[in-house]
Amino acid sequence: MEINLEKLEETLNKAEVIYLSTSLHDVVSSRPVSPLNIGLSLYIRTSASSKKAKEMTANANIAVCVGNFYFTGKARSLGSAFGSGNTELKRSYISRYPDSFGEEDEFIESDEVFFELTIEHVSEWIYENDIPVGFAEQTLW
């Protein structure tokens, strides 16, 4: 069975939360994050001093679960969310999450950074009428 990449993109478009796993020194941690996707490229924001940022900086390997999909890939820091190089990305993020970067944003820190998450290998659990009927895998890069 083949991965339905259009369905993956649709799932990412609708997802308010994805589950991001990172690792450092063979210790894995997972947490929910709010993604912005542009096609199959994902972007998240976080404090540079957060555990996930430190882990992704030291070890770029990541894993994500969203809907019926699981994928592995790489994280890359794009720098400060307030930097001129990320102006358009920040606008897109605010468009997706209108309360982000504003007074109502409970998570905003002065050291906010963006990370790009690149999908390398994706798996999909396939269901028909809520019954599992298959499993598909595909390497993208």
C-alpha positions in Angstrom: 0.0 0.0 0.0 1.2 3.5 -0.7 1.1 6.6 1.5 -1.6 9.0 0.6 0.5 12.2 0.8 -2.5 14.4 0.1 -4.3 12.9 3.1 -1.1 13.5 5.2 -1.1 17.2 4.1 -4.8 17.5 4.8 -4.3 15.9 8.3 -1.5 18.4 9.0 -3.6 21.3 7.8 -6.3 20.4 10.3 -4.1 19.4 13.2 -4.1 21.9 16.1 -1.6 19.6 17.8 1.0 17.0 16.8 3.1 14.8 19.1 6.8 15.5 18.7 9.5 13.1 20.1 13.1 14.2 20.5 16.0 12.5 22.1 19.3 13.3 23.9 21.8 10.8 25.3 19.4 7.9 24.5 16.6 9.4 26.5 13.4 10.1 24.5 10.8 12.6 25.4 7.5 13.5 23.7 5.2 16.4 23.9 2.3 18.1 22.1 3.2 21.0 19.8 1.2 23.3 17.6 2.5 23.0 14.0 2.4 25.3 11.0 2.7 23.3 7.8 3.4 24.6 4.4 2.9 21.6 2.2 4.7 18.8 3.9 7.2 21.1 5.7 6.4 21.7 9.3 7.4 24.6 11.5 7.1 24.9 15.3 8.1 27.6 17.7 9.5 27.2 21.2 11.7 28.9 23.7 15.4 28.4 22.9 15.9 27.3 26.5 13.2 24.6 26.4 14.1 21.0 26.6 12.8 20.2 23.1 14.9 23.0 21.6 18.0 21.9 23.4 17.4 18.3 22.3 16.7 19.2 18.7 19.8 21.4 18.6 22.0 18.6 19.9 20.3 15.8 18.0 18.3 16.7 14.9 16.5 13.3 14.7 12.8 13.7 15.5 9.6 11.6 15.3 6.0 12.8 15.0 2.6 11.3 15.4 -0.5 12.9 14.0 -3.8 11.3 13.1 -3.1 7.9 11.5 0.4 9.0 10.5 3.8 8.5 12.1 7.0 10.0 10.6 10.6 10.5 11.3 12.9 13.2 10.1 15.2 16.0 11.0 14.8 19.3 12.9 16.7 22.5 12.0 16.7 25.7 13.9 15.7 28.7 11.9 16.7 31.2 14.6 14.8 33.8 16.5 11.1 34.1 15.9 11.6 37.9 16.2 14.4 38.0 13.6 14.0 39.7 10.3 14.7 36.5 8.5 11.6 34.9 10.0 9.1 37.8 9.5 7.1 35.9 6.9 7.1 32.7 8.8 6.0 34.5 12.0 3.1 36.1 10.0 2.1 32.7 8.7 2.2 31.3 12.2 0.0 34.1 13.6 -2.4 33.6 10.7 -2.7 29.9 11.7 -2.7 30.6 15.4 -4.2 34.1 15.9 -3.4 34.3 19.6 0.2 33.4 19.2 2.8 36.1 19.9 0.1 38.3 21.5 -0.8 39.2 25.1 -3.0 36.2 25.3 -0.1 33.8 24.5 0.7 32.0 27.7 3.8 30.3 26.2 5.7 33.3 24.7 9.2 33.8 25.8 11.8 36.4 24.8 14.0 33.7 23.3 11.4 32.2 20.9 12.9 30.3 18.0 11.4 28.5 15.0 12.4 25.0 14.0 11.7 23.4 10.6 10.8 19.7 10.8 11.5 17.8 7.6 9.8 14.5 7.0 12.1 11.8 5.8 10.2 8.5 6.3 6.4 8.3 6.8 4.1 5.5 7.9 0.3 5.4 7.7 -2.2 3.1 9.4 -5.0 2.6 6.9 -8.6 2.1 8.1 -11.8 1.5 6.3 -15.0 2.0 8.3 -12.9 2.2 11.5 -11.3 -1.2 10.8 -7.6 -1.5 10.3 -7.0 -2.9 6.8 -3.3 -2.1 6.1 -0.1 -0.3 6.8 2.0 1.8 4.3 5.5 3.2 4.5 7.4 5.5 2.3 10.7 7.3 2.3 10.4 10.9 1.1 14.1 12.0 1.1 
